[in-house]
């Protein structure tokens, strides 16, 4: 038991090279990766079967085998990976955002069209990420793909991704939805500080469970996902009963007559609503972030990706139809973030509403589990690359204290989540957080797709176990660019969906986060050179087996 709480981790590394940064690419740390019979051969994956064989596009200083070392190893199969996607997609958004989306676009028809467009765009994105994920089967997602293409200025793409992932990769919105549903079920007013207290309790609980008891955390995460699928299926089937006229709902067909009546004519409204739709679908790339933990990652990704997104899409679309059948347009718009609760009230009555609202609240914790699980490993990958963090990146790259799960990476995820929860009022925070999260992600997505075209043109012979049809990639790029530009166009009434905040504020906040990344990169990479220092890299192997890049400042010799 004492080894469980060993802190800080001990480090076994090589001496700093006297060469400049190329040394980190040349020096190899002796890594032994434990494999079961069902695991893929990591060394084989790093050979000619994947694009990492080409040193010009190798995304990081660590080899594939070094990057996968440490932690629990490859323990996620097709079932867990599919649930990782489904659980992330059918999270709090399907129970909450239909009301704000309908409020933005003004009509049921426009709302449903956006959900269908979100499905098309998500599948296009999935195919792009499948191509990249099978070319570079390592954890990190967009971080890896940006590093493979945008190599100069060195580490700028990595730091920009880090700024977005750390500062905006929080799960505050899901925690807020959980708190509000629990309070509503208890018949209490959603007091601001009570809501915040419950929200913070959720993120702390998930962090402790996944960080200290990783196997139990994975079991709970999969269990809650199955439970959430059951709840959503119950809503879908209940919606069919409503449409068939077998409930107390008086006119279930009302919202499906003149479905486009009242539609907005503002591109800003549609762009803002689309961010929320894409946030609901967000999760199709979840497995790409944790590929170091996936058994046979190329095969698993090829199966789990389309399967998870397909299941989620069917449930999302049918759930929206159920909501529109059970309540009037005005009721849905005015219900705020509790549209599922409204559905239960109209269909089953007040008592059933309270009980089922608790179930919805519990299912909302699933997204906290899945996002935290992936975000912790993204943060760990950033620390492995040598991105400077408080207390040194070796601690944040480690699997302390268990040697199995990255608790430090979970803490990096938890801290900004708590800050956001304590920030604006919860009623304003939820839609604003979704918008802020979505905007810089579209900038990053656009850069990834441009990188795909660049690699297809400049590196046509790279091994690609999967290739996306280029028109799909072009459509995804055009849609992403539209979502970058349209939010700056003034809405018809000049008011966004988060009054009294300016309609363009979330765009500026998102751009500001990326600008902070540029500033951070300048201080880390440029300023030392101005002061006569150079950054000398080396690799170190931590006591838990994790390999990490470490940079040290060295005074340059005078000529």
LUMDREN-616404 format. One record per residue (C-alpha): residue number from 1; residue in three letters; x negated, y, z. Coordinates in steps of 0.2 Angstrom, whole numbers, padded with zeros to 4 digits. Each point is the difference from the previous one (the first is absolute). Layout:
REM residues N
<rec NUM ALA <X Y Z>>
...
//
This chain:
REM residues 559
<rec 1 UNK <0000 0000 0000>>
<rec 2 UNK <-0014 0013 0003>>
<rec 3 UNK <-0005 -0001 -0018>>
<rec 4 UNK <0018 0006 -0004>>
<rec 5 UNK <-0004 0017 0008>>
<rec 6 UNK <-0018 0002 -0005>>
<rec 7 UNK <-0003 0019 -0004>>
<rec 8 UNK <-0008 0007 -0010>>
<rec 9 UNK <-0003 -0013 -0013>>
<rec 10 UNK <-0018 -0005 -0002>>
<rec 11 UNK <-0008 0004 -0016>>
<rec 12 UNK <-0013 -0010 -0010>>
<rec 13 UNK <-0007 0009 -0014>>
<rec 14 UNK <-0015 0003 -0011>>
<rec 15 UNK <-0012 0014 0001>>
<rec 16 UNK <0005 0016 -0010>>
<rec 17 UNK <-0007 -0001 -0018>>
<rec 18 UNK <-0012 0014 -0005>>
<rec 19 UNK <0009 0001 -0017>>
<rec 20 UNK <0014 0011 -0004>>
<rec 21 UNK <0018 -0006 -0001>>
<rec 22 UNK <-0003 -0013 -0013>>
<rec 23 UNK <-0007 -0010 0014>>
<rec 24 UNK <0017 -0005 0006>>
<rec 25 UNK <0005 -0008 -0016>>
<rec 26 UNK <-0016 -0010 -0001>>
<rec 27 UNK <-0002 -0007 0018>>
<rec 28 UNK <0011 -0014 0005>>
<rec 29 UNK <0005 -0006 0017>>
<rec 30 UNK <0000 -0018 0004>>
<rec 31 UNK <0019 -0004 0001>>
<rec 32 UNK <0008 -0017 0004>>
<rec 33 UNK <0018 -0001 -0004>>
<rec 34 UNK <0010 -0014 0008>>
<rec 35 UNK <0013 -0007 -0012>>
<rec 36 UNK <0013 -0013 0002>>
<rec 37 UNK <0005 -0012 -0014>>
<rec 38 UNK <0014 0012 -0005>>
<rec 39 UNK <-0012 0015 -0001>>
<rec 40 UNK <-0007 0007 -0016>>
<rec 41 UNK <-0019 -0001 -0003>>
<rec 42 UNK <-0005 0018 0003>>
<rec 43 UNK <-0016 -0002 -0008>>
<rec 44 UNK <0008 -0006 -0015>>
<rec 45 UNK <0012 0014 -0001>>
<rec 46 UNK <-0015 0012 0000>>
<rec 47 UNK <-0008 -0008 -0015>>
<rec 48 UNK <0005 0000 -0018>>
<rec 49 UNK <0019 -0003 0003>>
<rec 50 UNK <0003 0018 0006>>
<rec 51 UNK <-0005 0018 -0006>>
<rec 52 UNK <-0011 0002 0015>>
<rec 53 UNK <-0013 -0010 -0010>>
<rec 54 UNK <-0003 0017 -0009>>
<rec 55 UNK <-0011 0010 0012>>
<rec 56 UNK <0006 0016 -0009>>
<rec 57 UNK <0017 -0002 0007>>
<rec 58 UNK <-0004 -0009 0016>>
<rec 59 UNK <0011 0011 0011>>
<rec 60 UNK <-0010 0000 0016>>
<rec 61 UNK <-0018 -0002 0007>>
<rec 62 UNK <0006 -0016 0009>>
<rec 63 UNK <0001 -0016 -0010>>
<rec 64 UNK <0017 -0010 -0001>>
<rec 65 UNK <-0007 -0013 0012>>
<rec 66 UNK <-0006 0014 0012>>
<rec 67 UNK <0016 0009 -0001>>
<rec 68 UNK <0011 -0015 0004>>
<rec 69 UNK <-0011 -0005 0015>>
<rec 70 UNK <0006 0001 0018>>
<rec 71 UNK <0018 0000 0008>>
<rec 72 UNK <0012 -0014 -0003>>
<rec 73 UNK <-0006 -0004 -0017>>
<rec 74 UNK <0012 -0005 -0014>>
<rec 75 UNK <0016 -0006 0009>>
<rec 76 UNK <0014 0008 -0010>>
<rec 77 UNK <0009 -0011 -0012>>
<rec 78 UNK <0014 0003 -0013>>
<rec 79 UNK <0014 0000 0013>>
<rec 80 UNK <-0009 0012 0011>>
<rec 81 UNK <-0005 0012 -0014>>
<rec 82 UNK <0018 -0001 -0007>>
<rec 83 UNK <0007 0005 0017>>
<rec 84 UNK <-0013 0014 0001>>
<rec 85 UNK <0007 0008 -0016>>
<rec 86 UNK <0018 -0003 0004>>
<rec 87 UNK <-0002 0006 0018>>
<rec 88 UNK <-0008 0016 -0005>>
<rec 89 UNK <0013 0004 -0014>>
<rec 90 UNK <0016 -0004 0009>>
<rec 91 UNK <-0005 0010 0015>>
<rec 92 UNK <0008 0015 0008>>
<rec 93 UNK <0003 0008 -0017>>
<rec 94 UNK <0014 -0011 -0006>>
<rec 95 UNK <0010 0003 0016>>
<rec 96 UNK <-0004 0019 0001>>
<rec 97 UNK <-0005 0009 -0016>>
<rec 98 UNK <0016 -0004 -0011>>
<rec 99 UNK <0008 0015 0008>>
<rec 100 UNK <-0013 0012 -0003>>
<rec 101 UNK <-0003 -0006 -0018>>
<rec 102 UNK <0019 0002 -0003>>
<rec 103 UNK <0000 0017 0008>>
<rec 104 UNK <-0015 0006 -0012>>
<rec 105 UNK <0007 -0006 -0017>>
<rec 106 UNK <0019 0003 0004>>
<rec 107 UNK <0008 -0016 -0007>>
<rec 108 UNK <0001 -0018 0002>>
<rec 109 UNK <-0005 -0004 -0018>>
<rec 110 UNK <-0015 0011 0000>>
<rec 111 UNK <-0005 -0008 0017>>
<rec 112 UNK <0001 -0018 -0007>>
<rec 113 UNK <-0009 0005 -0016>>
<rec 114 UNK <-0015 0006 0011>>
<rec 115 UNK <0000 -0017 0009>>
<rec 116 UNK <-0001 -0009 -0017>>
<rec 117 UNK <-0013 0012 -0006>>
<rec 118 UNK <-0010 -0003 0016>>
<rec 119 UNK <0001 -0019 -0003>>
<rec 120 UNK <-0006 0003 -0018>>
<rec 121 UNK <-0014 0011 0006>>
<rec 122 UNK <-0005 -0012 0014>>
<rec 123 UNK <-0001 -0015 -0012>>
<rec 124 UNK <-0011 0010 -0011>>
<rec 125 UNK <-0011 0005 0015>>
<rec 126 UNK <-0001 -0017 0006>>
<rec 127 UNK <-0007 -0007 -0017>>
<rec 128 UNK <-0013 0014 0000>>
<rec 129 UNK <-0005 -0005 0018>>
<rec 130 UNK <0000 -0018 -0005>>
<rec 131 UNK <-0013 0003 -0013>>
<rec 132 UNK <-0011 0010 0012>>
<rec 133 UNK <0003 -0012 0014>>
<rec 134 UNK <-0005 -0015 -0010>>
<rec 135 UNK <-0016 0009 -0007>>
<rec 136 UNK <-0005 0005 0017>>
<rec 137 UNK <0007 -0012 0013>>
<rec 138 UNK <-0005 0009 0016>>
<rec 139 UNK <0010 0010 0013>>
<rec 140 UNK <0003 0018 -0002>>
<rec 141 UNK <0012 0002 -0014>>
<rec 142 UNK <-0002 0017 -0009>>
<rec 143 UNK <-0016 0004 0009>>
<rec 144 UNK <-0009 -0015 -0009>>
<rec 145 UNK <0008 0005 -0017>>
<rec 146 UNK <-0005 0018 0001>>
<rec 147 UNK <-0018 -0004 0006>>
<rec 148 UNK <-0002 -0012 -0015>>
<rec 149 UNK <0004 0015 -0013>>
<rec 150 UNK <-0004 0016 0009>>
<rec 151 UNK <-0018 -0002 0005>>
<rec 152 UNK <-0005 0018 -0001>>
<rec 153 UNK <-0001 0010 0010>>
<rec 154 UNK <-0005 -0014 0011>>
<rec 155 UNK <0013 -0005 0014>>
<rec 156 UNK <0012 0014 -0005>>
<rec 157 UNK <0014 -0011 -0005>>
<rec 158 UNK <-0003 -0011 0015>>
<rec 159 UNK <0002 0015 0012>>
<rec 160 UNK <0015 0007 -0009>>
<rec 161 UNK <0008 -0017 0002>>
<rec 162 UNK <-0005 0000 0018>>
<rec 163 UNK <0008 0017 0004>>
<rec 164 UNK <0016 -0006 -0007>>
<rec 165 UNK <0000 -0017 0008>>
<rec 166 UNK <-0005 0006 0017>>
<rec 167 UNK <0009 0016 0001>>
<rec 168 UNK <0016 -0005 -0009>>
<rec 169 UNK <0000 -0019 0002>>
<rec 170 UNK <0011 0000 0015>>
<rec 171 UNK <0016 -0009 0005>>
<rec 172 UNK <0008 0015 0010>>
<rec 173 UNK <0016 0000 -0011>>
<rec 174 UNK <0003 -0019 0004>>
<rec 175 UNK <-0002 0003 0018>>
<rec 176 UNK <0012 0015 0000>>
<rec 177 UNK <0013 -0010 -0009>>
<rec 178 UNK <-0002 -0014 0013>>
<rec 179 UNK <0002 0012 0014>>
<rec 180 UNK <0016 0009 -0007>>
<rec 181 UNK <0009 -0017 -0004>>
<rec 182 UNK <-0004 -0006 0018>>
<rec 183 UNK <0007 0016 0008>>
<rec 184 UNK <0015 0000 -0011>>
<rec 185 UNK <0004 -0018 0005>>
<rec 186 UNK <-0002 0005 0018>>
<rec 187 UNK <0013 0014 -0003>>
<rec 188 UNK <-0013 0013 0005>>
<rec 189 UNK <-0004 0016 -0009>>
<rec 190 UNK <-0016 0000 -0010>>
<rec 191 UNK <-0010 0011 0012>>
<rec 192 UNK <-0016 0007 -0008>>
<rec 193 UNK <-0012 -0006 0014>>
<rec 194 UNK <0009 -0017 0003>>
<rec 195 UNK <-0001 -0003 -0018>>
<rec 196 UNK <-0018 0004 0000>>
<rec 197 UNK <-0004 -0011 0015>>
<rec 198 UNK <0009 -0015 -0008>>
<rec 199 UNK <-0009 0003 -0016>>
<rec 200 UNK <-0017 0000 0008>>
<rec 201 UNK <0004 -0015 0010>>
<rec 202 UNK <0003 -0010 -0016>>
<rec 203 UNK <-0017 0005 -0008>>
<rec 204 UNK <-0009 -0004 0015>>
<rec 205 UNK <0008 -0017 0002>>
<rec 206 UNK <-0004 -0005 -0018>>
<rec 207 UNK <-0018 0006 0002>>
<rec 208 UNK <-0003 -0010 0016>>
<rec 209 UNK <0008 -0016 -0007>>
<rec 210 UNK <-0009 0000 -0017>>
<rec 211 UNK <-0016 0006 0008>>
<rec 212 UNK <-0001 -0012 0014>>
<rec 213 UNK <0011 -0015 -0005>>
<rec 214 UNK <-0002 -0001 -0019>>
<rec 215 UNK <0007 -0017 -0003>>
<rec 216 UNK <0015 0004 0011>>
<rec 217 UNK <0002 0017 -0009>>
<rec 218 UNK <0000 -0009 -0017>>
<rec 219 UNK <0013 -0012 0006>>
<rec 220 UNK <0011 0014 0007>>
<rec 221 UNK <-0002 0010 -0016>>
<rec 222 UNK <0005 -0014 -0011>>
<rec 223 UNK <0015 -0004 0012>>
<rec 224 UNK <0006 0017 0000>>
<rec 225 UNK <-0001 0001 -0019>>
<rec 226 UNK <0011 -0016 -0002>>
<rec 227 UNK <0012 0008 0013>>
<rec 228 UNK <0001 0016 -0010>>
<rec 229 UNK <0004 -0010 -0016>>
<rec 230 UNK <0014 -0008 0009>>
<rec 231 UNK <0007 0017 0005>>
<rec 232 UNK <-0001 0007 -0017>>
<rec 233 UNK <0008 -0015 -0008>>
<rec 234 UNK <0014 0002 0013>>
<rec 235 UNK <0002 0018 -0006>>
<rec 236 UNK <0000 -0005 -0018>>
<rec 237 UNK <0013 -0014 0003>>
<rec 238 UNK <0011 0012 0010>>
<rec 239 UNK <-0001 0012 -0014>>
<rec 240 UNK <0007 -0013 -0012>>
<rec 241 UNK <0014 -0003 0013>>
<rec 242 UNK <0004 0019 0000>>
<rec 243 UNK <0000 0001 -0019>>
<rec 244 UNK <0012 -0015 0000>>
<rec 245 UNK <0012 0010 0011>>
<rec 246 UNK <-0002 -0012 0015>>
<rec 247 UNK <-0004 0013 0013>>
<rec 248 UNK <0008 0015 0008>>
<rec 249 UNK <-0008 0012 -0012>>
<rec 250 UNK <0014 0008 -0010>>
<rec 251 UNK <-0008 0004 -0017>>
<rec 252 UNK <-0016 -0009 -0003>>
<rec 253 UNK <0000 0005 -0018>>
<rec 254 UNK <0001 0018 0003>>
<rec 255 UNK <-0019 0004 -0002>>
<rec 256 UNK <-0001 -0010 -0016>>
<rec 257 UNK <0012 0011 -0009>>
<rec 258 UNK <-0008 0015 -0009>>
<rec 259 UNK <-0016 -0006 0007>>
<rec 260 UNK <-0010 0015 -0006>>
<rec 261 UNK <0012 0013 0006>>
<rec 262 UNK <-0010 0014 0010>>
<rec 263 UNK <-0017 -0005 -0007>>
<rec 264 UNK <-0014 0012 0003>>
<rec 265 UNK <-0008 0009 -0015>>
<rec 266 UNK <-0016 0004 0009>>
<rec 267 UNK <-0016 -0010 -0004>>
<rec 268 UNK <-0006 0005 0017>>
<rec 269 UNK <0014 -0010 0008>>
<rec 270 UNK <-0003 -0015 -0010>>
<rec 271 UNK <-0019 0000 0003>>
<rec 272 UNK <0003 0002 0019>>
<rec 273 UNK <0013 -0014 0000>>
<rec 274 UNK <-0012 -0011 -0011>>
<rec 275 UNK <-0013 0002 0014>>
<rec 276 UNK <0012 -0008 0012>>
<rec 277 UNK <0005 -0014 -0012>>
<rec 278 UNK <-0018 -0004 -0003>>
<rec 279 UNK <-0003 0000 0018>>
<rec 280 UNK <0013 -0013 0002>>
<rec 281 UNK <-0008 -0010 -0013>>
<rec 282 UNK <-0018 0003 0007>>
<rec 283 UNK <-0007 -0016 0005>>
<rec 284 UNK <-0003 -0009 -0017>>
<rec 285 UNK <-0018 0003 0002>>
<rec 286 UNK <-0001 -0005 0018>>
<rec 287 UNK <-0010 -0016 -0003>>
<rec 288 UNK <-0013 0009 -0010>>
<rec 289 UNK <-0005 0009 0016>>
<rec 290 UNK <-0004 -0017 0009>>
<rec 291 UNK <-0007 -0011 -0013>>
<rec 292 UNK <-0015 -0005 0011>>
<rec 293 UNK <0012 -0009 0011>>
<rec 294 UNK <0010 -0009 -0015>>
<rec 295 UNK <-0003 -0018 -0005>>
<rec 296 UNK <-0004 -0002 -0018>>
<rec 297 UNK <0003 0019 -0003>>
<rec 298 UNK <0002 0000 -0019>>
<rec 299 UNK <0013 -0014 0000>>
<rec 300 UNK <0009 0006 0015>>
<rec 301 UNK <0001 0018 -0006>>
<rec 302 UNK <0007 -0005 -0017>>
<rec 303 UNK <0014 -0010 0009>>
<rec 304 UNK <0004 0010 0015>>
<rec 305 UNK <0000 0017 -0008>>
<rec 306 UNK <0014 -0002 -0013>>
<rec 307 UNK <0010 -0012 0012>>
<rec 308 UNK <0000 0012 0014>>
<rec 309 UNK <0004 0015 -0010>>
<rec 310 UNK <0014 -0010 -0009>>
<rec 311 UNK <0008 -0005 0016>>
<rec 312 UNK <-0001 0017 0007>>
<rec 313 UNK <0008 0009 -0015>>
<rec 314 UNK <0015 -0011 0000>>
<rec 315 UNK <0003 0003 0018>>
<rec 316 UNK <-0003 0019 -0001>>
<rec 317 UNK <0012 0002 -0015>>
<rec 318 UNK <0014 -0011 0007>>
<rec 319 UNK <-0001 0009 0017>>
<rec 320 UNK <0002 0017 -0008>>
<rec 321 UNK <0016 -0006 -0009>>
<rec 322 UNK <0006 -0007 0017>>
<rec 323 UNK <-0002 0017 0008>>
<rec 324 UNK <0009 0009 -0014>>
<rec 325 UNK <0014 -0012 0001>>
<rec 326 UNK <0003 0002 0019>>
<rec 327 UNK <-0001 0019 0002>>
<rec 328 UNK <0004 0016 -0009>>
<rec 329 UNK <-0014 0011 -0008>>
<rec 330 UNK <0003 0013 0013>>
<rec 331 UNK <-0002 -0012 0015>>
<rec 332 UNK <-0016 -0007 -0007>>
<rec 333 UNK <-0008 0017 -0003>>
<rec 334 UNK <0005 0006 0017>>
<rec 335 UNK <-0006 -0015 0009>>
<rec 336 UNK <-0018 0004 0000>>
<rec 337 UNK <-0012 -0014 0003>>
<rec 338 UNK <0013 -0013 0006>>
<rec 339 UNK <0009 -0005 -0016>>
<rec 340 UNK <-0001 -0019 0005>>
<rec 341 UNK <0008 0005 0017>>
<rec 342 UNK <0014 0009 -0010>>
<rec 343 UNK <0003 -0016 -0010>>
<rec 344 UNK <0002 -0011 0015>>
<rec 345 UNK <0012 0012 0008>>
<rec 346 UNK <0011 0002 -0016>>
<rec 347 UNK <0000 -0019 -0003>>
<rec 348 UNK <0000 -0008 0017>>
<rec 349 UNK <0005 0013 0012>>
<rec 350 UNK <-0009 0010 0014>>
<rec 351 UNK <-0004 -0015 0011>>
<rec 352 UNK <-0008 -0010 -0014>>
<rec 353 UNK <-0009 0016 -0005>>
<rec 354 UNK <-0009 0001 0017>>
<rec 355 UNK <-0006 -0018 -0001>>
<rec 356 UNK <-0005 0000 -0018>>
<rec 357 UNK <-0009 0017 0002>>
<rec 358 UNK <-0011 -0008 0012>>
<rec 359 UNK <-0004 -0014 -0013>>
<rec 360 UNK <-0004 0014 -0012>>
<rec 361 UNK <-0011 0008 0012>>
<rec 362 UNK <-0010 -0016 0004>>
<rec 363 UNK <-0002 -0003 -0019>>
<rec 364 UNK <-0007 0017 -0002>>
<rec 365 UNK <-0015 -0005 0011>>
<rec 366 UNK <-0005 -0012 -0014>>
<rec 367 UNK <-0006 0015 -0011>>
<rec 368 UNK <-0011 0005 0015>>
<rec 369 UNK <-0008 -0017 0000>>
<rec 370 UNK <-0003 -0001 -0018>>
<rec 371 UNK <-0007 0017 -0003>>
<rec 372 UNK <-0011 -0001 0016>>
<rec 373 UNK <-0006 -0017 -0006>>
<rec 374 UNK <-0006 0007 -0017>>
<rec 375 UNK <-0005 0017 0006>>
<rec 376 UNK <-0012 -0007 0013>>
<rec 377 UNK <-0009 -0010 -0013>>
<rec 378 UNK <-0001 0015 -0011>>
<rec 379 UNK <-0007 0010 0014>>
<rec 380 UNK <-0012 -0014 0003>>
<rec 381 UNK <-0006 0000 -0018>>
<rec 382 UNK <-0003 0019 0001>>
<rec 383 UNK <-0011 -0002 0015>>
<rec 384 UNK <-0009 -0015 -0008>>
<rec 385 UNK <-0005 0012 -0014>>
<rec 386 UNK <-0008 0012 0012>>
<rec 387 UNK <0013 0014 0000>>
<rec 388 UNK <-0005 0009 0016>>
<rec 389 UNK <0012 0000 0014>>
<rec 390 UNK <0000 0005 0018>>
<rec 391 UNK <-0011 -0012 0011>>
<rec 392 UNK <-0008 -0008 -0015>>
<rec 393 UNK <0007 -0010 -0014>>
<rec 394 UNK <-0006 -0016 0006>>
<rec 395 UNK <0013 0000 0014>>
<rec 396 UNK <0014 0004 -0012>>
<rec 397 UNK <-0006 -0014 -0012>>
<rec 398 UNK <0000 -0013 0014>>
<rec 399 UNK <0012 -0013 0005>>
<rec 400 UNK <-0001 0005 0018>>
<rec 401 UNK <0004 -0007 0013>>
<rec 402 UNK <0007 -0017 -0006>>
<rec 403 UNK <-0012 -0002 -0015>>
<rec 404 UNK <0016 -0004 -0010>>
<rec 405 UNK <0010 0016 -0003>>
<rec 406 UNK <-0006 0018 -0003>>
<rec 407 UNK <0007 0008 0015>>
<rec 408 UNK <-0011 0016 -0003>>
<rec 409 UNK <0008 0001 -0018>>
<rec 410 UNK <0018 -0001 0008>>
<rec 411 UNK <-0005 0014 0012>>
<rec 412 UNK <-0005 0011 -0015>>
<rec 413 UNK <0018 -0003 -0006>>
<rec 414 UNK <0009 0002 0016>>
<rec 415 UNK <-0008 0017 0005>>
<rec 416 UNK <0007 0010 -0015>>
<rec 417 UNK <0017 -0009 0002>>
<rec 418 UNK <0001 0007 0017>>
<rec 419 UNK <-0005 0017 -0005>>
<rec 420 UNK <0014 0001 -0013>>
<rec 421 UNK <0013 -0007 0012>>
<rec 422 UNK <-0004 0014 0012>>
<rec 423 UNK <0001 0013 -0014>>
<rec 424 UNK <0015 0006 -0008>>
<rec 425 UNK <0018 -0004 0006>>
<rec 426 UNK <0004 -0018 -0005>>
<rec 427 UNK <0015 0005 -0010>>
<rec 428 UNK <-0011 0011 -0011>>
<rec 429 UNK <-0015 -0012 0002>>
<rec 430 UNK <0007 -0015 -0009>>
<rec 431 UNK <0003 0007 -0017>>
<rec 432 UNK <-0015 0012 0000>>
<rec 433 UNK <-0012 -0015 0005>>
<rec 434 UNK <0006 -0010 -0015>>
<rec 435 UNK <-0002 0014 -0012>>
<rec 436 UNK <-0018 0004 0007>>
<rec 437 UNK <-0005 -0018 -0001>>
<rec 438 UNK <0006 -0002 -0018>>
<rec 439 UNK <-0008 0016 -0008>>
<rec 440 UNK <-0019 -0004 0002>>
<rec 441 UNK <0003 -0018 -0003>>
<rec 442 UNK <0007 0005 -0018>>
<rec 443 UNK <-0017 0009 -0003>>
<rec 444 UNK <-0010 -0015 0005>>
<rec 445 UNK <0012 -0012 -0010>>
<rec 446 UNK <-0003 0011 -0016>>
<rec 447 UNK <-0019 -0001 0003>>
<rec 448 UNK <0001 -0019 0001>>
<rec 449 UNK <0010 -0001 -0016>>
<rec 450 UNK <-0012 0011 -0009>>
<rec 451 UNK <-0014 -0011 0007>>
<rec 452 UNK <0008 -0015 -0008>>
<rec 453 UNK <0000 0008 -0017>>
<rec 454 UNK <-0018 0005 0002>>
<rec 455 UNK <-0005 -0018 0005>>
<rec 456 UNK <0010 -0007 -0015>>
<rec 457 UNK <-0009 0012 -0012>>
<rec 458 UNK <-0018 -0001 0008>>
<rec 459 UNK <0000 -0017 0007>>
<rec 460 UNK <0011 -0011 -0012>>
<rec 461 UNK <-0009 -0016 0004>>
<rec 462 UNK <0002 0000 0019>>
<rec 463 UNK <0008 -0016 0006>>
<rec 464 UNK <0019 0004 0003>>
<rec 465 UNK <0010 -0015 0007>>
<rec 466 UNK <0015 0011 -0003>>
<rec 467 UNK <0003 0015 -0013>>
<rec 468 UNK <0014 0012 0002>>
<rec 469 UNK <0009 0005 -0017>>
<rec 470 UNK <-0007 0018 -0003>>
<rec 471 UNK <0017 0008 -0003>>
<rec 472 UNK <0005 -0005 0018>>
<rec 473 UNK <-0016 0009 0006>>
<rec 474 UNK <0004 0015 -0011>>
<rec 475 UNK <0018 0001 0007>>
<rec 476 UNK <-0006 -0001 0018>>
<rec 477 UNK <-0013 0014 -0004>>
<rec 478 UNK <0013 0012 -0008>>
<rec 479 UNK <0012 -0003 0015>>
<rec 480 UNK <-0013 0003 0012>>
<rec 481 UNK <-0005 0017 -0008>>
<rec 482 UNK <0018 0005 -0001>>
<rec 483 UNK <0001 -0003 0019>>
<rec 484 UNK <-0016 0010 0003>>
<rec 485 UNK <0007 0015 -0010>>
<rec 486 UNK <0019 0000 0002>>
<rec 487 UNK <0000 0004 0019>>
<rec 488 UNK <-0007 0017 -0003>>
<rec 489 UNK <0015 0005 -0011>>
<rec 490 UNK <0013 0010 0010>>
<rec 491 UNK <0016 -0009 0005>>
<rec 492 UNK <0017 0007 -0006>>
<rec 493 UNK <0004 0008 0017>>
<rec 494 UNK <-0019 0002 0005>>
<rec 495 UNK <0002 -0012 0015>>
<rec 496 UNK <-0008 -0017 0001>>
<rec 497 UNK <0006 -0015 0010>>
<rec 498 UNK <-0010 0005 0016>>
<rec 499 UNK <0007 0018 0004>>
<rec 500 UNK <-0006 0011 0007>>
<rec 501 UNK <-0016 -0006 -0007>>
<rec 502 UNK <-0005 0007 -0018>>
<rec 503 UNK <0004 -0013 -0013>>
<rec 504 UNK <-0018 0000 -0006>>
<rec 505 UNK <-0008 -0001 0017>>
<rec 506 UNK <-0002 -0019 -0001>>
<rec 507 UNK <-0010 0001 -0016>>
<rec 508 UNK <-0012 0013 0008>>
<rec 509 UNK <-0002 -0011 0015>>
<rec 510 UNK <-0005 -0015 -0011>>
<rec 511 UNK <-0012 0011 -0010>>
<rec 512 UNK <-0007 0007 0016>>
<rec 513 UNK <-0004 -0018 0006>>
<rec 514 UNK <-0010 -0004 -0016>>
<rec 515 UNK <-0008 0017 0002>>
<rec 516 UNK <-0006 -0004 0017>>
<rec 517 UNK <-0007 -0016 -0007>>
<rec 518 UNK <-0011 0011 -0012>>
<rec 519 UNK <-0005 0010 0014>>
<rec 520 UNK <-0005 -0015 0011>>
<rec 521 UNK <-0010 -0008 -0015>>
<rec 522 UNK <-0009 0017 -0002>>
<rec 523 UNK <-0005 0000 0018>>
<rec 524 UNK <-0006 -0018 -0001>>
<rec 525 UNK <-0008 -0001 -0017>>
<rec 526 UNK <-0005 0017 -0005>>
<rec 527 UNK <-0005 0010 0015>>
<rec 528 UNK <-0014 -0011 0007>>
<rec 529 UNK <-0009 0002 -0017>>
<rec 530 UNK <0002 0019 0002>>
<rec 531 UNK <-0009 -0002 0017>>
<rec 532 UNK <-0014 -0011 -0007>>
<rec 533 UNK <0007 -0017 0005>>
<rec 534 UNK <0005 -0015 -0010>>
<rec 535 UNK <0012 -0014 0005>>
<rec 536 UNK <-0009 -0017 0001>>
<rec 537 UNK <0011 -0015 -0001>>
<rec 538 UNK <-0002 -0017 0007>>
<rec 539 UNK <0011 -0015 0004>>
<rec 540 UNK <0004 -0007 0017>>
<rec 541 UNK <0008 -0016 0006>>
<rec 542 UNK <0011 0002 0015>>
<rec 543 UNK <0002 -0014 0014>>
<rec 544 UNK <0017 -0005 -0007>>
<rec 545 UNK <-0008 -0003 -0017>>
<rec 546 UNK <0006 0016 -0009>>
<rec 547 UNK <-0012 0008 -0011>>
<rec 548 UNK <0000 0019 0000>>
<rec 549 UNK <-0010 0014 -0010>>
<rec 550 UNK <-0008 0013 0012>>
<rec 551 UNK <-0008 0016 -0006>>
<rec 552 UNK <-0014 0009 0010>>
<rec 553 UNK <-0006 0018 -0003>>
<rec 554 UNK <-0019 0001 -0005>>
<rec 555 UNK <-0010 0015 -0002>>
<rec 556 UNK <-0006 0002 -0017>>
<rec 557 UNK <-0019 0002 -0002>>
<rec 558 UNK <-0006 0016 -0006>>
<rec 559 UNK <-0008 0000 -0018>>
//
